Amino acid sequence: MEQTPRESETQYAAEETKKRGMLGELFIRLVKEKPLGTIGLVIVIALFFTGIFADLSYFGFPDIGLAPYGFNEINLAHRLDGPSGEHLLGADNLGRDMLSRVIFGARISMYVGLGAIILSVGEATIIGIICGFFGGKVDIIIQRFVDAWMCFPMLFILLTAMAILSGLMHPVLLMILVLGLASGIGASRLIRSAVIAIKSNMYVEAAKAIGSPASRTLVRHILPNVMPPIIIMLSIGMGGVIMAEASLSFLGFGLPPPTPSWGGMLSGSGRTHMIRAPWMMIWPGLALCLVVYGINMFGDGVRDLLDPRMRGGLGRYSGVEKQRAKLAKKAGQS
């Protein structure tokens, strides 16, 4: 049966998108349709670049890196100096270079944000898939525990956990574990609802009918189809994790001094000298706001493109209308 021009155009657009893959198509549409999301992506990449190349001592180059000084390199002769050629962003109350501390703070935010959100999404995925796929008593028991967990304020849970477990392991590792495990339980509700919706599809029922084991059904059919909400959780949740780490450090329950956490830099000496040396609070606060804003904008752009309920989402098959318009334009010129 011969295809109509409309069907051939749709097939052509589908083949072009398939060649690029979902991530390639997502990136292209993000750049073309979501300018704020693209700016957010640039900020996220800048955060990772700054965190990785703050110094290259772990590569055997201790004197090479973006930071001009060590994060705890004290020079009392430059105590509370303002921005200058030697200290571009000024110096703190101990003469430490603020630019270097902000750069090393990006590394801390990268470690905590990336590690905690991966742990959180992994935990949420496991709990959500188990509850949504198996259902019954398993779902009831686990969800009642989730309900009880969500009744407690998250800040109270984090403060209690950090106060009890402080000193048991490296502070950064402890922060990653506490933030990741605490936030993943409530987030499992999103994955559970997605799994319940997918479980009713015909291909899942067909897999059960031919005797496919549950593990194979989960890996081959359920997990690939819940990847969009997982990607959205990864892109949006990282900003919240970085803000939670900064809040705990600001309150004195996070990373201890002299670790250059942006939240810790806003507390303590930063508040004490904020009138005489306002740059001690301006730069870490500005870096924190900029990074969280960029991550949220990037996450919103990714959500808009991946959610099929949103106009233009990848779930409605992106690019078809644009390809159709291009083909019609070429046909009119010929």
C-alpha positions as CSV (number, residue, x, y, z in Angstrom):
1,M,0.0,0.0,0.0
2,E,1.5,3.3,-1.1
3,Q,2.1,5.9,1.7
4,T,0.5,9.3,1.5
5,P,2.8,12.4,1.6
6,R,1.8,13.1,5.2
7,E,2.7,9.6,6.3
8,S,6.0,9.7,4.5
9,E,6.9,13.1,6.1
10,T,6.1,11.7,9.5
11,Q,8.2,8.6,8.9
12,Y,11.1,10.8,7.7
13,A,10.9,12.9,10.8
14,A,10.8,9.7,12.9
15,E,13.8,8.3,11.2
16,E,15.8,11.5,11.7
17,T,15.0,11.6,15.4
18,K,15.8,7.9,15.8
19,K,19.2,8.5,14.3
20,R,20.0,11.2,16.8
21,G,18.7,9.2,19.7
22,M,16.6,10.5,22.6
23,L,19.5,12.4,24.3
24,G,20.6,14.0,21.1
25,E,17.1,15.1,20.2
26,L,16.6,16.4,23.8
27,F,19.8,18.5,23.6
28,I,18.9,19.9,20.2
29,R,15.4,20.9,21.3
30,L,16.7,22.3,24.6
31,V,19.0,24.6,22.7
32,K,16.4,25.7,20.1
33,E,13.3,25.9,22.3
34,K,14.4,26.5,25.9
35,P,16.9,29.4,26.1
36,L,16.6,29.6,29.9
37,G,17.2,25.8,30.1
38,T,20.2,26.2,27.8
39,I,21.6,28.9,30.1
40,G,21.0,26.5,33.1
41,L,22.9,23.7,31.3
42,V,25.8,26.1,30.7
43,I,25.8,26.9,34.5
44,V,25.7,23.2,35.4
45,I,28.6,22.5,33.0
46,A,30.5,25.5,34.5
47,L,29.9,24.1,38.0
48,F,31.3,20.7,37.1
49,F,34.3,22.2,35.2
50,T,35.1,24.5,38.2
51,G,34.8,21.6,40.7
52,I,37.0,19.2,38.7
53,F,39.7,21.8,37.8
54,A,39.8,23.7,41.1
55,D,43.2,22.1,41.5
56,L,44.9,19.1,39.8
57,S,46.8,17.7,42.8
58,Y,45.1,14.3,42.4
59,F,46.6,14.2,38.9
60,G,50.1,14.9,40.2
61,F,50.0,18.7,39.5
62,P,49.7,20.4,42.9
63,D,50.4,23.9,41.7
64,I,48.0,23.9,38.7
65,G,44.3,24.7,38.8
66,L,41.7,27.4,38.6
67,A,42.1,28.4,42.2
68,P,45.1,30.8,42.7
69,Y,45.6,29.8,46.3
70,G,44.7,26.9,48.6
71,F,41.3,27.1,50.2
72,N,42.8,27.3,53.7
73,E,46.0,29.3,52.9
74,I,46.1,31.9,55.7
75,N,47.9,35.3,55.3
76,L,47.0,37.6,58.1
77,A,48.8,40.5,56.4
78,H,45.8,40.6,53.9
79,R,43.1,40.2,56.6
80,L,39.8,41.6,55.4
81,D,41.4,43.1,52.2
82,G,39.0,44.2,49.6
83,P,39.0,43.1,46.0
84,S,42.4,43.8,44.4
85,G,44.8,42.5,41.8
86,E,46.2,40.0,44.3
87,H,42.8,38.9,45.6
88,L,40.2,39.4,42.9
89,L,37.2,38.8,45.2
90,G,38.9,40.1,48.4
91,A,40.1,38.2,51.5
92,D,38.3,36.9,54.6
93,N,39.0,37.5,58.3
94,L,42.0,35.1,58.2
95,G,43.5,36.5,54.9
96,R,42.3,33.6,52.8
97,D,41.5,34.3,49.2
98,M,37.8,34.5,48.6
99,L,38.0,33.5,44.9
100,S,39.9,30.3,45.8
101,R,37.4,29.4,48.6
102,V,34.4,30.0,46.2
103,I,36.0,27.8,43.6
104,F,36.7,25.0,46.0
105,G,33.1,25.5,47.3
106,A,32.0,24.6,43.8
107,R,33.8,21.3,44.2
108,I,32.0,20.6,47.5
109,S,28.6,21.4,45.9
110,M,29.4,19.2,43.0
111,Y,30.4,16.2,45.2
112,V,27.4,16.6,47.5
113,G,24.8,17.5,44.9
114,L,25.8,14.8,42.4
115,G,26.4,12.0,44.9
116,A,23.3,12.7,47.0
117,I,20.9,13.0,44.0
118,I,22.2,9.8,42.4
119,L,21.7,8.0,45.7
120,S,18.3,9.6,46.2
121,V,17.0,8.7,42.8
122,G,18.4,5.2,43.0
123,E,16.6,4.6,46.3
124,A,13.4,6.2,45.0
125,T,13.6,4.0,41.8
126,I,14.0,0.8,43.7
127,I,11.2,1.5,46.2
128,G,8.9,2.9,43.5
129,I,9.3,0.0,41.1
130,I,8.8,-2.6,43.9
131,C,5.7,-0.9,45.2
132,G,4.2,-0.1,41.8
133,F,4.9,-3.5,40.1
134,F,4.1,-6.0,42.8
135,G,1.4,-4.0,44.6
136,G,-0.8,-5.8,47.2
137,K,0.5,-6.2,50.7
138,V,4.0,-5.3,49.7
139,D,2.8,-1.9,48.4
140,I,0.6,-1.3,51.5
141,I,3.3,-2.0,54.0
142,I,6.0,0.1,52.3
143,Q,3.7,3.0,51.5
144,R,2.6,3.2,55.2
145,F,6.2,3.6,56.1
146,V,6.6,6.2,53.4
147,D,3.6,8.1,54.8
148,A,5.0,8.1,58.3
149,W,8.4,9.3,57.0
150,M,6.8,12.2,55.1
151,C,5.0,13.3,58.2
152,F,8.3,14.5,59.7
153,P,9.8,17.8,58.6
154,M,12.8,17.1,56.4
155,L,15.0,19.7,58.1
156,F,14.3,18.1,61.5
157,I,15.4,14.7,60.1
158,L,18.5,16.1,58.5
159,L,19.6,18.0,61.7
160,T,19.0,14.9,63.9
161,A,20.9,12.6,61.6
162,M,23.9,14.9,61.2
163,A,24.0,15.5,65.0
164,I,23.9,11.8,65.8
165,L,26.2,10.5,63.0
166,S,28.8,13.4,63.1
167,G,32.3,12.1,63.5
168,L,31.6,8.5,62.2
169,M,33.0,9.1,58.7
170,H,34.3,11.8,56.4
171,P,31.9,14.8,56.6
172,V,31.4,15.0,52.8
173,L,30.5,11.3,52.6
174,L,28.2,11.6,55.6
175,M,26.4,14.6,54.0
176,I,25.9,12.6,50.8
177,L,24.5,9.6,52.6
178,V,22.2,11.6,54.9
179,L,20.8,13.8,52.1
180,G,20.5,11.0,49.6
181,L,18.8,8.4,51.8
182,A,16.5,11.0,53.5
183,S,15.2,12.5,50.3
184,G,14.8,9.3,48.3
185,I,11.9,7.8,50.4
186,G,9.4,10.6,49.6
187,A,10.5,10.8,46.0
188,S,9.6,7.2,45.4
189,R,5.9,8.2,45.1
190,L,6.6,9.7,41.7
191,I,8.3,6.5,40.4
192,R,5.5,4.4,41.9
193,S,2.8,6.3,40.1
194,A,4.7,6.0,36.8
195,V,5.1,2.2,37.2
196,I,1.4,1.7,38.0
197,A,0.5,3.6,34.8
198,I,3.0,1.6,32.7
199,K,2.0,-1.8,34.3
200,S,-1.4,-1.6,32.7
201,N,-0.1,-1.5,29.1
202,M,-0.6,-4.4,26.8
203,Y,3.1,-5.2,26.3
204,V,3.5,-5.8,30.1
205,E,0.5,-8.0,30.1
206,A,1.9,-9.9,27.1
207,A,5.2,-10.4,28.8
208,K,3.4,-11.9,31.8
209,A,1.3,-14.1,29.5
210,I,4.3,-15.7,27.8
211,G,5.8,-16.5,31.2
212,S,8.5,-13.8,31.4
213,P,10.0,-13.6,34.9
214,A,9.4,-10.5,36.9
215,S,13.1,-9.5,36.9
216,R,13.1,-9.5,33.1
217,T,9.9,-7.6,32.8
218,L,11.2,-4.9,35.2
219,V,14.5,-4.5,33.3
220,R,13.2,-4.8,29.7
221,H,9.8,-3.1,30.0
222,I,9.3,-1.1,33.2
223,L,12.7,0.5,33.8
224,P,13.2,2.0,30.3
225,N,9.7,3.5,30.3
226,V,10.2,5.3,33.7
227,M,13.5,6.9,32.6
228,P,11.9,10.2,31.7
229,P,10.7,10.9,35.3
230,I,14.1,9.6,36.6
231,I,15.9,12.1,34.4
232,I,13.6,14.8,35.5
233,M,14.3,14.0,39.2
234,L,18.0,14.0,38.6
235,S,18.0,17.4,36.8
236,I,15.6,19.1,39.2
237,G,16.6,17.5,42.5
238,M,20.3,18.5,42.4
239,G,19.5,22.1,43.2
240,G,17.5,21.2,46.2
241,V,20.2,19.0,47.5
242,I,22.8,21.7,47.2
243,M,20.5,24.1,49.0
244,A,20.0,21.6,51.8
245,E,23.7,21.1,52.2
246,A,24.2,24.9,52.4
247,S,21.4,25.2,54.9
248,L,22.9,22.6,57.2
249,S,26.4,24.1,56.9
250,F,24.9,27.6,57.7
251,L,23.3,26.2,60.8
252,G,26.5,24.5,62.0
253,F,25.4,20.9,61.4
254,G,27.0,20.5,58.0
255,L,30.6,20.5,56.8
256,P,32.9,21.7,59.6
257,P,35.5,24.5,59.1
258,P,37.8,25.0,57.3
259,T,35.9,23.1,54.5
260,P,34.9,25.8,52.0
261,S,31.1,25.1,51.9
262,W,29.1,28.1,50.5
263,G,26.6,27.8,53.3
264,G,29.3,27.7,55.9
265,M,31.0,30.7,54.4
266,L,27.7,32.6,54.8
267,S,27.7,31.8,58.5
268,G,30.1,32.4,61.4
269,S,32.8,34.9,60.3
270,G,30.8,35.9,57.3
271,R,27.9,37.2,59.4
272,T,30.3,38.7,61.9
273,H,32.2,40.8,59.4
274,M,29.4,41.4,56.8
275,I,29.3,45.1,57.4
276,R,33.1,45.7,57.3
277,A,33.8,43.1,54.6
278,P,30.5,42.5,52.7
279,W,32.3,40.5,50.0
280,M,32.6,37.6,52.5
281,M,28.9,37.0,52.1
282,I,28.2,38.4,48.6
283,W,30.4,36.0,46.6
284,P,29.4,32.7,48.2
285,G,25.8,33.8,48.3
286,L,25.9,34.8,44.6
287,A,27.5,31.6,43.6
288,L,24.9,29.5,45.5
289,C,22.0,31.5,44.0
290,L,23.4,31.3,40.5
291,V,24.1,27.5,40.6
292,V,20.7,26.6,42.1
293,Y,18.9,28.9,39.6
294,G,20.8,27.4,36.7
295,I,20.0,23.8,37.8
296,N,16.3,24.6,38.3
297,M,16.1,26.3,34.9
298,F,17.8,23.3,33.3
299,G,15.5,20.9,35.1
300,D,12.4,22.8,34.1
301,G,13.5,22.7,30.5
302,V,14.1,19.0,30.6
303,R,10.8,18.4,32.2
304,D,8.9,20.4,29.6
305,L,10.6,18.4,26.8
306,L,10.2,15.0,28.3
307,D,6.7,15.2,29.7
308,P,4.2,14.1,27.0
309,R,1.4,16.1,28.7
310,M,3.3,19.4,28.0
311,R,3.0,21.0,24.6
312,G,5.9,19.8,22.4
313,G,7.0,17.1,24.7
314,L,9.0,14.2,23.3
315,G,6.2,11.9,24.2
316,R,4.1,13.5,21.3
317,Y,7.0,12.8,19.0
318,S,9.1,15.9,18.5
319,G,10.3,17.4,15.3
320,V,7.5,16.1,13.1
321,E,5.8,19.5,12.4
322,K,9.1,21.2,11.8
323,Q,10.2,18.5,9.3
324,R,6.9,18.7,7.6
325,A,7.2,22.5,7.3
326,K,10.7,22.1,5.8
327,L,9.5,19.5,3.3
328,A,6.6,21.7,2.3
329,K,8.8,24.7,1.8
330,K,11.2,22.7,-0.4
331,A,8.3,21.3,-2.5
332,G,7.0,24.8,-3.0
333,Q,10.4,26.1,-4.2
334,S,10.9,23.2,-6.7
